[in-house]
């Protein structure tokens, strides 16, 4: 759990960037990420050196900072590797630190392809160091140096807090799905070590990170098995994005949660370059609802299900293709997916309902994505079968998520999330629910009758209270009596005023 002290430290670092002239939230996070990586590399090697010294063995030649010099291809100069280490340059005077970090240490991590060959280091090619003031850099380095980056749980929470600041700032908030909504979706799907998990539009890797945290919480004993641990760290988690900045941020987020080598890559998931088919056991996603789309480059296999340019429909088609038979999906979709009347909208809904097994539709209030979007959304949960299987679909109308639904998103007592999770994992208990309740089951035949409309309100039964009014003559008599009282009062007031003036 992140403490108030750590929040204050992060806030101070954030403010230092602002006073130093860097005010774009995603730029701040990106620059902090570069410095985090420099410190993590050095902290990791310091630990290795302590172990080597204690055991009396030589350090591995693959260490990030082996002894000697490094040739900086950007400047053509040879640089002592020791000077690039965090615990060394943090003691330099401002000018020397700035020169070392901006010119040499940053270039080193950009060209680092051995030693700590992490998912993060593979996305550094287009990185740019933007801190321009030596004294600003000193303050930021001092602030980061006070953070305990050896505690992965604490550092992971710290990074999520920074991501939250990015969202709350109103800039680039679309990259971050609220953490409690992600956690709800993970708990609804209950991933296991037998799963291969994918987010084809990963952004800051929130779904992958939360899946990793869930596995560590529920399978700690099983992770002591080396084979399980290797699968967990290297082959279980997959994420793709088309934004190099978000890939760096997402990879760092994973590193800080103890996932060093996930399958994270630059990829346009909707393009023909993505050939994933029948591959994943679990997909968790909040794919983009709008934005530019290279329609000519869209994989033809996706268009066979729904011929459309709408990314939210194409991603659903992608999920159906990418899942193996028996694989499950939980995805956030805009309300238009549930009710859209175009042929493409109807086709994708029919493919999920008739060709596979739709299990649940959870409608969420529009304020869930405040302060940066008021879009109304829902969560679709389905299993790929290629042979139907939808019997009854569970609908839930979420009214509260534990936070106010305005721009401030302050914590409140009302929260449907525990109820959603409990009811979803006990659907047999939903059979007695009526259409006036907050959740209920709808049979396949009825969904067919409504042309595969998946809106909660389509099936909700509204109870209207009968209001009885008095007869007109009774109302008229009431008005007459009121008028008499008014006139009587006017007469008394006139008499009072007249007597006082006499």
C-alpha positions in Angstrom: 0.0 0.0 0.0 1.4 3.4 -1.0 1.8 5.7 2.0 1.2 9.4 2.4 4.9 10.0 2.6 5.6 8.4 -0.8 2.7 10.3 -2.4 4.2 13.5 -1.0 7.6 12.5 -2.5 6.0 11.8 -5.9 4.0 15.1 -5.8 7.2 17.0 -5.1 9.0 15.4 -8.0 6.0 16.1 -10.2 6.0 19.8 -9.1 9.7 20.0 -9.9 9.1 19.0 -13.5 6.4 21.7 -13.7 8.7 24.4 -12.3 11.4 23.2 -14.7 9.1 23.8 -17.7 7.8 20.3 -18.4 4.0 20.4 -17.9 2.7 17.6 -20.2 1.8 14.7 -17.9 2.8 11.9 -20.2 6.2 13.6 -20.8 6.7 13.9 -17.1 6.0 10.2 -16.7 8.2 9.3 -19.6 11.2 11.3 -18.2 10.7 9.8 -14.7 10.6 6.3 -16.3 14.1 6.9 -17.9 15.5 7.9 -14.5 13.8 5.0 -12.8 15.4 2.6 -15.2 18.9 4.1 -14.6 18.4 3.6 -10.9 17.0 0.1 -11.2 20.0 -1.0 -13.3 22.4 0.2 -10.7 20.5 -1.1 -7.7 20.3 -4.5 -9.4 24.0 -4.6 -10.0 24.8 -3.4 -6.5 22.8 -6.3 -5.1 24.7 -8.7 -7.5 28.0 -7.3 -6.4 27.2 -7.8 -2.7 26.3 -11.4 -3.4 29.4 -12.0 -5.4 31.6 -10.5 -2.7 29.9 -12.5 0.0 30.4 -15.8 -1.9 33.8 -14.9 -3.2 32.9 -15.3 -6.9 33.4 -13.1 -9.9 30.7 -10.9 -11.3 29.0 -12.1 -14.4 30.4 -10.5 -17.6 26.7 -9.8 -18.6 26.4 -7.2 -15.9 24.9 -3.9 -17.1 28.0 -2.0 -15.8 31.0 -4.2 -16.4 34.4 -2.7 -15.7 36.2 -0.5 -18.2 34.8 2.0 -20.7 31.8 2.3 -23.0 32.0 3.9 -26.5 29.2 6.4 -26.9 28.2 6.2 -30.5 26.4 9.5 -30.3 29.5 11.5 -29.3 32.3 9.2 -30.5 33.9 9.3 -27.0 34.9 6.5 -24.6 33.1 6.9 -21.2 34.0 5.2 -17.9 31.2 2.8 -17.2 31.4 3.5 -13.5 30.5 7.1 -14.1 27.1 6.0 -15.6 26.0 4.4 -12.4 23.3 6.1 -10.3 25.1 5.8 -7.0 28.1 7.6 -8.6 26.6 10.4 -10.6 24.1 11.3 -8.0 27.0 12.9 -6.0 28.2 15.0 -8.9 27.8 18.8 -9.0 24.7 20.0 -11.0 26.6 20.7 -14.3 28.6 17.5 -14.3 25.5 15.4 -13.3 23.5 17.0 -16.1 26.3 16.5 -18.7 26.8 12.8 -17.6 23.1 11.9 -17.5 21.8 13.7 -20.5 24.7 12.9 -22.8 26.2 9.6 -21.6 23.9 7.7 -19.2 20.8 8.3 -21.3 22.6 7.2 -24.5 23.8 4.1 -22.6 20.3 2.9 -21.7 19.1 3.7 -25.2 21.8 1.4 -26.7 21.5 -1.3 -23.9 20.7 -4.6 -25.6 22.6 -6.9 -23.3 23.0 -7.3 -19.5 19.5 -6.4 -18.3 17.8 -7.1 -21.6 14.3 -6.2 -20.5 11.2 -5.5 -22.4 11.7 -1.9 -21.4 15.2 -1.6 -22.9 13.9 -2.8 -26.3 11.7 0.3 -26.8 14.3 2.9 -26.1 15.3 3.7 -29.7 13.1 6.8 -30.1 13.5 8.1 -26.6 14.5 11.7 -26.1 15.8 13.3 -22.9 13.9 16.5 -22.3 15.1 17.8 -18.9 17.0 20.9 -19.8 18.0 22.5 -16.5 20.8 21.0 -14.3 19.3 22.1 -11.0 15.9 20.6 -12.0 17.7 17.3 -12.7 19.4 17.4 -9.3 16.1 17.9 -7.5 14.5 15.1 -9.5 17.4 12.7 -8.9 17.4 13.5 -5.2 13.6 12.8 -5.1 13.8 9.5 -6.9 16.9 8.5 -4.8 14.7 8.6 -1.7 12.3 6.1 -3.1 12.9 2.4 -2.2 13.0 0.8 -5.6 14.1 -2.5 -4.3 10.7 -3.2 -2.9 8.8 -4.2 -6.1 5.3 -4.1 -4.5 5.8 -0.6 -3.1 7.4 0.6 -6.3 4.6 -0.9 -8.4 2.1 1.0 -6.3 4.2 4.1 -6.6 4.1 3.8 -10.4 0.4 3.3 -10.5 0.0 6.4 -8.4 2.0 8.3 -11.0 -0.2 6.9 -13.7 -3.2 8.1 -11.7 -1.7 11.6 -11.6 -1.4 11.4 -15.4 -5.0 10.5 -15.7 -6.2 13.1 -13.1 -4.3 15.8 -15.0 -6.7 15.5 -17.9 -3.9 14.9 -20.4 -3.5 11.6 -22.1 -5.9 10.1 -19.5 -7.3 7.8 -22.2 -4.3 5.6 -21.7 -5.4 4.5 -18.3 -8.5 2.5 -17.3 -9.4 3.1 -13.6 -7.4 0.6 -11.5 -10.4 -0.6 -9.5 -12.3 -1.4 -12.8 -9.4 -3.4 -14.1 -9.2 -5.2 -10.8 -12.9 -6.0 -10.9 -12.5 -7.5 -14.4 -9.5 -9.6 -13.3 -11.4 -10.9 -10.3 -14.4 -11.7 -12.6 -12.2 -13.8 -14.9 -10.0 -15.4 -12.1 -6.8 -16.0 -14.2 -4.7 -19.1 -13.4 -1.1 -20.2 -14.1 -2.5 -22.3 -16.9 -3.6 -19.2 -18.9 -1.8 -17.2 -21.6 -3.1 -13.7 -21.2 -3.2 -10.9 -23.8 -4.1 -7.2 -24.0 -3.9 -6.3 -27.7 -4.1 -2.5 -26.9 -2.2 -2.5 -23.7 -1.5 1.2 -23.1 0.2 1.4 -19.7 -0.2 -2.4 -19.2 -2.8 -2.0 -16.4 -4.6 -5.3 -17.3 -1.4 -7.3 -17.5 0.0 -5.8 -14.3 -3.2 -6.5 -12.4 -3.3 -10.1 -13.7 0.3 -10.5 -12.5 -0.7 -9.2 -9.1 -3.6 -11.6 -8.9 -1.5 -14.6 -9.8 1.1 -13.6 -7.2 -1.6 -13.3 -4.6 -3.4 -16.5 -5.3 -0.6 -18.8 -6.6 2.4 -17.9 -4.4 3.1 -21.5 -3.6 2.8 -22.7 -7.2 5.2 -19.9 -8.3 8.0 -21.5 -6.2 8.1 -24.2 -8.9 10.8 -23.0 -11.4 8.8 -24.0 -14.5 5.7 -22.0 -13.3 7.9 -19.0 -12.4 9.5 -19.0 -15.9 6.1 -19.2 -17.5 4.8 -16.4 -15.3 7.7 -14.1 -16.0 8.3 -14.8 -19.7 5.5 -16.5 -21.6 2.2 -16.0 -19.7 1.7 -12.3 -20.3 1.4 -10.6 -23.7 0.7 -7.0 -24.6 0.8 -4.9 -27.8 0.5 -1.3 -28.7 1.3 1.2 -31.5 2.7 3.9 -29.3 6.4 3.5 -28.4 6.0 5.9 -25.4 3.2 3.7 -24.0 5.3 0.6 -24.6 8.1 2.0 -22.6 5.8 3.1 -19.8 3.9 -0.3 -19.8 7.2 -2.3 -19.8 8.5 -0.3 -16.9 5.2 -0.8 -15.1 5.6 -4.5 -15.5 9.3 -4.4 -14.4 8.3 -2.7 -11.2 5.8 -5.5 -10.5 8.5 -8.1 -11.0 7.7 -9.1 -14.6 11.0 -8.6 -16.4 10.5 -10.4 -19.7 6.9 -10.3 -20.8 6.0 -10.6 -24.5 5.4 -6.9 -25.1 5.8 -5.6 -28.6 5.1 -2.8 -31.1 2.1 -4.0 -33.1 -1.0 -2.8 -34.9 -3.2 -5.5 -33.6 -5.9 -4.9 -36.2 -3.5 -5.1 -39.2 -2.6 -8.0 -41.4 0.8 -8.1 -39.7 -0.9 -9.6 -36.6 -1.5 -13.3 -37.4 -2.5 -14.4 -33.8 -5.2 -17.0 -34.1 -6.5 -19.6 -31.6 -3.6 -18.6 -29.3 -4.7 -17.0 -26.0 -6.7 -18.5 -23.1 -7.7 -15.1 -21.7 -8.1 -11.6 -23.2 -8.6 -8.5 -20.9 -8.9 -5.2 -22.7 -10.2 -1.7 -23.1 -9.5 -1.2 -26.8 -9.7 2.3 -28.4 -13.2 3.4 -29.3 -12.1 6.0 -31.9 -9.0 7.4 -33.6 -7.3 6.9 -36.9 -7.6 3.6 -38.7 -5.7 2.4 -41.8 -8.7 0.6 -43.2 -6.7 -0.8 -46.2 -4.3 -2.4 -43.7 -7.0 -4.1 -41.6 -6.7 -7.9 -41.6 -9.3 -9.3 -44.0 -10.1 -12.1 -41.5 -11.5 -9.4 -39.1 -13.7 -7.9 -41.8 -15.4 -11.2 -42.6 -17.2 -11.0 -39.2 -18.1 -7.3 -39.4 -17.3 -5.1 -42.4 -16.7 -1.8 -40.6 -14.2 0.9 -39.9 -15.2 1.1 -36.2 -12.3 0.0 -34.1 -14.5 -1.2 -31.2 -16.2 -3.7 -33.5 -12.9 -4.8 -35.2 -11.3 -5.5 -31.8 -14.2 -7.7 -30.8 -13.7 -9.6 -34.1 -10.0 -9.8 -33.3 -10.7 -11.2 -29.8 -12.8 -14.0 -31.4 -10.0 -14.9 -33.7 -7.2 -14.6 -31.2 -8.8 -16.8 -28.5 -8.3 -20.5 -28.5 -11.5 -22.6 -28.3 -12.5 -22.4 -24.6 -10.7 -19.1 -24.2 -12.4 -16.3 -22.3 -12.6 -12.5 -22.8 -13.6 -9.5 -20.7 -13.6 -6.3 -22.7 -14.9 -2.8 -22.1 -17.0 -1.5 -25.0 -18.9 1.7 -25.6 -22.7 1.6 -25.3 -23.0 1.9 -29.1 -21.7 -1.7 -29.4 -24.7 -2.9 -27.4 -27.4 -1.1 -29.3 -26.0 -0.1 -32.7 -28.3 -0.7 -35.6 -25.9 -1.0 -38.5 -25.3 -4.4 -40.1 -21.8 -4.5 -38.6 -23.1 -3.9 -35.1 -25.7 -6.6 -35.4 -23.2 -9.0 -37.1 -20.6 -8.9 -34.3 -23.3 -9.2 -31.6 -24.8 -12.2 -33.4 -21.3 -13.8 -33.8 -20.8 -13.6 -30.0 -24.3 -14.6 -29.0 -25.0 -17.4 -31.6 -21.5 -18.5 -32.6 -20.0 -18.5 -29.1 -21.2 -18.1 -25.5 -22.0 -14.7 -24.2 -22.1 -14.9 -20.4 -22.5 -11.3 -19.1 -23.2 -7.7 -19.9 -22.3 -5.3 -17.1 -23.4 -1.7 -17.8 -21.4 1.0 -16.1 -22.3 4.6 -15.4 -20.9 7.3 -17.6 -18.9 8.9 -14.8 -16.6 5.9 -14.5 -14.1 7.4 -16.9 -14.2 11.0 -15.5 -12.5 13.4 -15.4 -11.3 12.9 -18.9 -14.3 11.2 -20.6 -18.0 11.0 -20.0 -18.6 8.0 -22.3 -21.1 5.4 -21.3 -19.6 1.9 -21.4 -20.2 -1.8 -20.5 -18.2 -4.9 -20.0 -18.8 -7.9 -22.2 -17.8 -11.3 -20.9 -17.8 -14.2 -23.4 -16.2 -17.6 -24.1 -15.0 -18.7 -27.6 -16.7 -22.0 -28.6 -17.2 -21.7 -32.4 -20.3 -23.7 -31.8 -22.7 -21.5 -29.8 -23.6 -22.3 -26.2 -25.3 -19.1 -25.1 -28.3 -20.1 -22.9 -29.0 -17.2 -20.6 -27.1 -13.9 -20.4 -26.6 -12.2 -17.1 -27.2 -8.4 -17.1 -26.1 -6.1 -14.3 -26.7 -2.3 -14.0 -23.8 -0.9 -12.1 -25.0 2.4 -10.4 -21.9 3.1 -8.3 -18.2 2.1 -8.3 -17.0 3.5 -5.0 -16.3 7.0 -6.3 -18.4 10.0 -7.1 -19.4 10.1 -10.8 -18.4 13.8 -11.3 -15.1 15.3 -12.3 -13.6 15.0 -8.8 -14.1 11.2 -8.5 -13.8 11.4 -4.7 -14.3 8.1 -2.7 -17.9 7.4 -1.6 -19.6 4.5 0.3 -21.8 3.3 -2.5 -20.0 0.6 -4.5 -21.6 -2.2 -6.6 -18.3 -3.9 -7.4 -18.3 -6.5 -4.6 -21.9 -7.4 -5.4 -21.0 -7.8 -9.1 -18.1 -10.1 -8.4 -20.1 -12.2 -5.9 -23.2 -12.5 -8.1 -21.2 -13.4 -11.3 -19.5 -16.3 -9.5 -22.9 -17.5 -8.3 -25.2 -17.2 -11.4 -27.4 -20.1 -10.3 -28.5 -17.8 -7.5 -29.7 -15.2 -10.1 -32.5 -17.4 -11.5 -35.1 -16.0 -9.0 -34.3 -12.4 -9.8 -37.0 -10.3 -11.5 -36.7 -7.7 -14.2 -37.1 -4.9 -11.7 -33.9 -5.9 -9.9 -30.4 -4.6 -10.5 -29.4 -7.8 -12.1 -31.2 -10.7 -13.9 -30.8 -13.4 -16.5 -32.3 -13.1 -20.0 -32.8 -16.2 -22.1 -31.3 -16.5 -25.6 -34.7 -16.6 -27.3 -35.6 -13.1 -26.0 -32.3 -11.7 -27.1 -33.0 -13.0 -30.6 -36.4 -11.3 -30.6 -34.7 -8.0 -29.9 -32.3 -8.4 -32.7 -29.4 -9.1 -30.3 -29.8 -5.8 -28.5 -27.7 -6.0 -25.4 -28.7 -2.9 -23.5 -29.8 -3.5 -19.9 -32.8 -1.1 -20.3 -34.1 -3.2 -23.2 -34.9 -6.1 -20.8 -35.5 -4.1 -17.6 -39.1 -3.9 -16.3 -40.1 -0.5 -15.1 -42.7 -0.4 -12.3 -44.9 2.7 -12.6 -46.7 3.8 -9.5 -50.4 4.6 -10.0 -51.1 8.2 -9.0 -54.7 9.0 -8.2 -56.0 12.7 -8.3 -59.0 14.2 -6.6 -62.1 14.8 -8.7 -62.3 18.3 -10.4 -65.2 19.4 -8.2 -63.2 18.6 -5.0 -60.2 20.6 -6.3 -62.5 23.5 -7.3 -64.0 23.5 -3.8 -60.5 23.5 -2.3 -59.6 26.5 -4.4 -62.8 28.4 -3.4 -62.0 27.9 0.3 -58.5 29.2 -0.2 -59.8 32.2 -2.0 -62.2 32.9 0.8 -59.4 32.7 3.4 -57.3 35.1 1.2 -60.1 37.6 0.9 -60.8 37.5 4.6 -57.2 38.1 5.3 -57.1 41.1 3.0 -60.2 42.6 4.7 -58.6 42.2 8.2 -55.3 43.7 7.0 -57.2 46.7 5.5 -59.2 47.3 8.7 -55.9 47.1 10.8 -54.2 49.7 8.6 -57.2 52.0 8.6 -57.5 51.9 12.4 -53.9 52.8 12.8 -54.1 55.8 10.5 -57.3 57.2 12.2 
